[in-house]
């Protein structure tokens, strides 16, 4: 005979299944994914900052769920490709912060990768992207975003070699690519262009489900005055002004959703692509940060992450669930009732937790990783398959650091050591030993070699660097 506990668990499972079935009878939510560039938790009010720069994000958190344990990658290109594919860099191959338009080697090829936009477009969503790209040279691949599943787009390409004077501009007089091609928009501020584009897209598609991908340029350097603070000149004041303006743009999107009467059914995910750079973490008041951009410390990869949808997501919640950026594709696909297809994904959907149906996410661990150098394959392609460089894996308490030879070199108890100073790897404490064994087994379950980026070779272009020179310059630039 089943125990009372088994009976109650069975009832809970039935209730959860009924709730999911009820959700699926409802209208699918719009999804807006907003990702700031180089913003750590220490600048965000609801995470402890005293600067007062993020009132709209703080309100969003009060209206929804604020997450404490969400891992990005330490730099932007790996984070962006991980979001798009639902795969770790070890699988998709984009393990370094490579600017394809600048170096002319490698590009993000739709033929070889799954795409979150494709999955949602196939599920009936209208899809749009605006903001920072950097993964392709639009002179070579003007339609690549359509190939990745975006119906409309308005992007800053990144630095184009041979066109540096125009292409470097992402803020004032931005260099923007749309279906009409790339051009400089004189007298405009880039983030205004992106936000206006997305708001116009929402107005056109208000009667169908939408997925908007908004990888902001703000508040990444270069530091500039903004339209709200045109007279600010001191570097730290400019940084604060740029964070304030990013939050102002969020406010405009929220106002537009209210005006269009679709706020209730729109899920907004607001996050960062990695932590703040070192010079920014040192100048922030309020919450301290361990490490920063380009590091595998918590301050470099544990990013602010807020989700709000009034009709679906419980309000005023703080979650300790373990999430990383591979989880976004399966989560969005489940919410959209889309079919991810046959690709191998590393993420797990946390839609049930977002909707308040489950008290925690499905993960027992999360992972982040980084390479420091670019390499060439024998075919003169970017990055040969190699043993992976450093990575970290953690549960809700312990964090294990692994080097490029798959050797553990540091075990941290995050509950007692948030600055990640005390190495417990050789501790004889039974809890420490169990944590080390448990986390090492997770790493051992992955291939000892990382993948290389997959793309079809291109003919040379006049602005390209020779492959070996491009690699040399990249490795010297860090």
C-alpha positions in Angstrom: 0.0 0.0 0.0 1.3 3.5 -0.9 2.4 5.6 2.0 0.7 8.8 2.9 3.8 10.7 1.6 3.6 8.9 -1.7 -0.1 9.7 -1.9 0.5 13.4 -1.3 3.4 13.6 -3.8 1.1 11.9 -6.3 -1.6 14.6 -5.7 1.0 17.3 -6.0 2.1 15.9 -9.4 -1.5 15.8 -10.6 -2.1 19.4 -9.5 1.1 20.5 -11.3 0.1 18.7 -14.5 -3.4 20.3 -14.3 -1.8 23.7 -13.9 0.5 23.2 -16.9 -2.5 22.0 -18.9 -4.4 25.1 -17.8 -1.5 27.3 -18.9 -1.4 25.7 -22.3 -5.0 26.7 -22.8 -4.1 30.3 -22.2 -2.6 32.6 -24.7 1.2 32.1 -25.0 3.2 34.9 -23.5 5.2 37.5 -25.4 8.9 37.2 -24.5 11.3 40.1 -24.3 14.9 39.2 -23.5 16.9 42.3 -22.5 20.6 41.8 -21.8 22.8 44.6 -20.7 26.5 44.7 -21.7 28.9 44.6 -18.8 26.5 45.1 -15.9 27.1 43.4 -12.6 24.8 43.0 -9.6 26.7 45.7 -7.7 25.0 48.4 -9.8 21.4 47.2 -9.4 19.3 48.5 -6.6 17.3 45.3 -5.8 20.6 43.5 -5.5 21.9 46.0 -2.9 23.3 49.0 -4.8 22.8 52.3 -3.1 23.4 54.3 -6.3 19.7 54.6 -7.3 20.3 54.0 -11.0 17.9 51.2 -11.7 14.4 52.2 -10.5 12.6 50.4 -13.4 14.6 47.2 -13.0 13.9 47.3 -9.2 10.2 47.7 -9.9 10.3 44.8 -12.4 11.8 42.7 -9.6 9.1 43.7 -7.2 6.5 42.7 -9.8 8.1 39.3 -10.6 11.0 37.1 -9.6 14.6 38.0 -8.8 17.2 35.3 -9.2 20.4 35.0 -7.1 22.2 32.1 -8.9 22.3 32.6 -12.6 25.5 32.0 -14.6 26.4 33.7 -17.8 29.9 33.3 -19.4 32.7 35.6 -18.4 32.7 37.6 -21.7 30.1 38.5 -24.2 30.5 36.4 -27.4 30.3 33.1 -25.5 27.3 34.3 -23.6 25.5 35.4 -26.7 26.1 32.2 -28.6 25.1 30.2 -25.5 21.8 32.1 -25.3 21.1 31.6 -29.0 21.9 27.8 -29.1 21.1 26.5 -25.6 24.6 24.9 -25.6 27.7 25.4 -23.6 30.8 26.9 -25.4 32.5 23.5 -25.1 29.8 22.3 -27.5 29.1 25.2 -29.9 32.8 26.2 -30.0 32.6 30.0 -29.4 34.8 29.9 -26.3 36.5 33.3 -26.7 35.4 36.9 -27.1 35.9 36.9 -30.9 34.9 39.9 -33.0 34.2 38.3 -36.4 33.8 41.5 -38.4 37.1 42.8 -37.2 39.4 39.8 -37.7 37.7 38.3 -40.7 38.0 34.6 -39.6 35.0 32.6 -38.4 31.4 33.5 -38.3 28.2 32.3 -36.7 26.8 30.0 -39.4 23.0 29.2 -39.2 23.5 26.0 -41.1 25.4 24.4 -38.1 23.6 25.7 -35.0 20.2 25.6 -33.4 18.6 29.0 -32.8 16.2 30.2 -30.2 14.6 32.6 -32.7 14.0 29.8 -35.3 12.3 27.7 -32.7 9.9 30.4 -31.7 9.3 31.6 -35.2 8.4 28.1 -36.2 6.0 28.1 -33.3 4.2 31.1 -34.7 6.0 33.9 -32.9 7.0 37.2 -34.6 10.7 37.6 -33.9 12.9 40.7 -33.7 16.4 41.6 -32.6 18.0 44.9 -31.9 21.3 45.9 -30.3 24.8 44.5 -30.3 25.7 41.5 -32.6 29.4 41.1 -33.4 29.1 37.4 -34.5 29.0 38.1 -38.2 30.2 40.6 -40.7 27.1 42.0 -42.3 29.0 43.0 -45.4 29.5 39.3 -46.0 26.3 38.0 -44.5 23.7 40.7 -44.8 20.8 38.3 -44.3 22.2 36.1 -41.6 19.8 37.2 -38.9 16.9 36.1 -41.0 18.7 32.8 -41.4 18.8 32.5 -37.6 15.1 33.1 -37.3 14.6 36.8 -36.9 11.8 38.4 -38.9 13.2 41.9 -38.3 16.5 43.4 -37.0 18.3 46.6 -36.2 21.8 45.8 -35.0 25.2 47.3 -34.4 27.5 44.9 -36.2 30.7 45.5 -34.1 34.0 46.7 -35.4 34.4 46.2 -39.2 38.0 46.0 -40.3 38.5 48.4 -43.2 35.6 50.6 -41.9 36.7 51.4 -38.4 35.8 55.1 -38.4 32.1 54.4 -39.0 31.6 51.0 -37.6 33.0 51.6 -34.2 30.1 54.0 -33.3 27.4 52.3 -31.3 26.1 55.3 -29.3 26.2 58.8 -30.9 25.9 58.6 -34.7 25.6 54.8 -34.6 26.4 52.5 -37.4 23.3 50.3 -37.8 22.4 47.3 -39.9 18.8 46.5 -41.0 17.2 44.8 -43.9 18.0 47.9 -45.9 21.7 47.5 -45.3 24.2 49.2 -43.0 24.6 53.0 -42.5 25.4 55.7 -40.1 22.4 57.4 -38.5 23.7 61.0 -37.9 22.4 62.8 -34.8 20.9 59.7 -33.3 21.8 57.8 -30.1 22.1 54.0 -30.7 20.0 52.8 -27.8 17.2 55.2 -28.8 17.2 53.7 -32.3 17.0 50.1 -30.9 14.2 50.9 -28.5 12.1 52.8 -31.0 12.6 49.9 -33.5 11.4 47.3 -31.0 8.4 49.4 -29.8 7.3 49.9 -33.5 7.7 46.1 -34.0 5.5 45.5 -30.9 2.8 47.8 -32.3 2.7 46.0 -35.6 2.5 42.6 -34.0 0.5 43.2 -30.9 -2.1 40.6 -32.0 0.3 37.7 -32.2 2.9 36.3 -29.8 6.3 37.9 -30.1 9.8 37.2 -29.1 12.2 40.2 -28.9 15.9 39.8 -28.3 17.5 43.1 -27.1 21.2 42.8 -26.4 21.9 46.4 -25.3 25.1 48.1 -26.1 24.8 50.0 -22.7 26.7 50.4 -20.4 29.8 49.0 -22.2 32.7 51.4 -22.9 33.4 53.8 -24.5 32.0 56.0 -21.8 29.8 58.8 -23.3 27.3 61.4 -22.3 23.7 60.2 -22.8 20.6 62.1 -23.9 19.5 62.4 -20.3 22.9 63.6 -19.0 24.5 65.4 -21.9 26.8 67.6 -19.8 28.4 64.7 -17.8 32.1 64.4 -18.4 33.8 62.6 -15.5 34.3 58.9 -16.3 32.5 57.5 -13.2 29.6 59.9 -13.7 29.3 58.9 -17.3 29.3 55.2 -16.3 26.4 55.9 -13.9 24.6 58.0 -16.5 24.9 55.1 -19.0 23.4 52.6 -16.5 20.7 55.1 -15.7 19.9 55.5 -19.4 19.8 51.7 -19.9 17.2 51.6 -17.1 15.3 54.5 -18.7 15.1 52.5 -21.9 13.6 49.6 -20.0 11.0 52.1 -18.6 10.1 53.1 -22.2 9.5 49.5 -23.2 7.3 49.0 -20.1 5.3 52.2 -21.0 4.8 51.0 -24.5 3.6 47.6 -23.4 1.0 49.3 -21.1 0.0 51.6 -24.0 -0.5 48.6 -26.3 -2.4 46.8 -23.5 -0.1 43.7 -23.7 1.9 44.1 -20.5 -0.1 41.5 -18.6 0.8 38.8 -21.1 4.4 39.8 -21.8 7.3 38.1 -20.0 10.3 40.4 -19.6 13.7 38.8 -18.8 16.2 41.5 -17.7 19.8 40.4 -17.2 23.5 41.1 -18.1 25.9 39.2 -20.4 28.7 39.1 -17.7 29.9 41.0 -14.7 31.2 44.6 -14.7 34.8 45.3 -15.8 37.3 45.7 -13.0 37.4 49.5 -13.2 33.6 49.6 -12.8 33.4 47.2 -9.8 35.9 49.4 -7.9 33.7 52.5 -8.3 30.3 51.1 -7.3 28.8 51.8 -4.0 26.7 49.4 -2.0 27.0 45.7 -2.8 30.5 44.4 -3.2 31.6 42.1 -6.0 33.9 39.2 -6.1 35.9 39.4 -9.4 34.5 41.0 -12.5 34.3 40.6 -16.3 36.7 38.1 -17.7 37.0 36.1 -14.5 35.3 33.0 -13.3 34.6 34.5 -9.9 31.0 35.1 -9.0 31.3 38.8 -9.8 32.2 37.8 -13.4 29.5 35.2 -14.1 26.7 35.4 -11.5 24.6 38.1 -13.2 21.5 40.0 -12.2 18.5 38.2 -13.6 14.9 39.4 -13.2 11.7 38.0 -14.8 8.3 39.6 -14.8 5.0 38.7 -16.4 1.9 39.9 -14.4 -0.4 37.1 -15.6 2.0 34.3 -15.2 5.0 34.9 -12.9 4.4 35.3 -9.1 5.3 38.8 -7.8 7.8 39.7 -5.1 9.7 36.4 -5.3 13.4 35.9 -4.7 14.7 32.6 -6.1 17.8 30.6 -5.2 17.3 28.3 -8.2 20.4 27.3 -10.1 20.1 28.6 -13.7 22.6 29.2 -16.5 22.3 30.6 -20.0 21.9 27.2 -21.6 18.5 27.0 -19.9 16.9 29.9 -21.7 16.3 28.2 -25.0 14.4 25.2 -23.5 12.5 27.5 -21.2 11.4 29.9 -23.9 10.6 26.9 -26.2 8.3 25.4 -23.5 6.6 28.7 -22.8 6.0 29.2 -26.5 5.0 25.5 -27.0 7.7 25.2 -29.6 9.6 22.2 -30.8 13.4 22.4 -30.2 14.1 19.7 -32.8 16.9 17.1 -32.9 19.9 19.2 -31.8 21.7 18.4 -28.5 21.0 21.0 -25.9 22.7 21.4 -22.5 20.0 23.4 -20.8 16.9 22.5 -18.8 13.6 24.3 -18.8 12.8 26.2 -15.6 9.3 27.2 -16.9 7.6 25.4 -14.1 9.5 27.4 -11.5 8.9 30.7 -13.3 5.2 30.0 -13.3 5.1 29.2 -9.6 4.3 25.6 -10.2 7.5 24.3 -8.7 9.4 25.6 -5.7 12.8 25.2 -7.3 14.4 24.8 -10.7 15.4 21.4 -12.1 19.1 21.9 -11.8 21.5 20.5 -9.2 24.5 22.4 -10.6 25.5 25.1 -13.1 28.7 25.7 -15.1 30.7 28.4 -16.7 34.0 28.3 -18.6 36.5 30.4 -20.6 39.4 30.2 -23.0 42.1 32.8 -23.0 43.8 32.2 -26.4 42.6 31.8 -30.0 44.1 29.0 -32.1 43.9 27.9 -35.7 43.0 24.4 -37.0 45.0 22.7 -39.7 42.4 24.0 -42.2 43.2 27.6 -41.2 39.9 28.0 -39.3 39.4 29.8 -36.1 40.1 27.7 -32.9 41.1 24.1 -33.3 39.5 21.6 -31.0 41.6 21.5 -27.8 41.4 20.4 -24.2 39.2 23.0 -22.6 40.6 25.8 -20.5 39.4 26.8 -17.1 35.8 26.2 -16.0 33.8 26.2 -12.8 30.9 24.1 -11.6 28.8 24.8 -8.5 25.8 23.8 -6.6 24.0 26.0 -4.2 26.8 26.1 -1.7 30.1 24.7 -3.2 32.1 25.8 -6.2 34.8 23.8 -7.9 37.5 25.3 -10.1 39.0 23.0 -12.9 42.1 23.8 -15.0 42.8 23.0 -18.7 44.2 19.6 -17.7 41.0 18.6 -16.0 42.6 18.9 -12.6 40.8 20.5 -9.7 42.6 23.3 -8.1 40.2 25.1 -5.8 37.0 24.3 -3.8 35.1 27.2 -2.4 32.3 27.3 0.2 30.2 30.2 -1.1 28.0 30.2 2.0 30.9 31.2 4.2 33.4 32.6 1.7 31.7 34.9 -0.9 35.0 36.5 -1.8 36.3 33.1 -2.8 39.6 33.2 -0.8 39.8 30.0 1.2 40.7 26.9 -0.8 39.1 23.8 0.7 40.3 21.3 -1.9 42.5 19.4 0.5 40.1 19.8 3.5 39.4 16.6 5.4 35.9 17.7 6.3 33.4 15.1 5.1 31.1 17.7 3.6 34.0 19.2 1.6 35.2 15.8 0.3 31.7 14.9 -0.8 31.2 18.2 -2.6 34.5 17.8 -4.4 33.7 14.2 -5.6 30.2 15.2 -6.6 31.3 18.3 -8.7 34.3 16.5 -10.2 32.0 13.7 -11.5 29.9 16.4 -13.3 33.0 17.7 -15.1 34.1 14.2 -16.0 30.8 13.6 -17.7 31.8 16.1 -20.4 34.2 15.5 -23.3 37.9 16.1 -22.6 38.0 18.2 -25.8 36.0 21.4 -26.6 34.4 21.8 -30.0 35.6 24.3 -32.6 33.3 26.8 -34.2 31.6 25.3 -37.2 31.3 27.3 -40.4 31.8 27.0 -44.1 35.1 28.7 -45.3 34.7 32.0 -47.0 36.8 33.6 -49.8 39.2 36.3 -48.6 38.0 39.9 -48.5 40.2 43.0 -48.9 39.8 44.0 -45.3 40.7 40.6 -43.8 43.9 40.0 -41.9 45.9 36.8 -42.7 44.6 34.1 -40.4 47.8 33.7 -38.3 48.1 37.5 -37.9 44.5 37.8 -36.8 45.1 35.2 -34.1 48.3 36.8 -33.0 46.7 40.3 -32.7 43.8 38.9 -30.8 46.0 37.0 -28.3 48.1 40.2 -27.8 45.0 42.3 -27.2 43.9 40.8 -23.9 
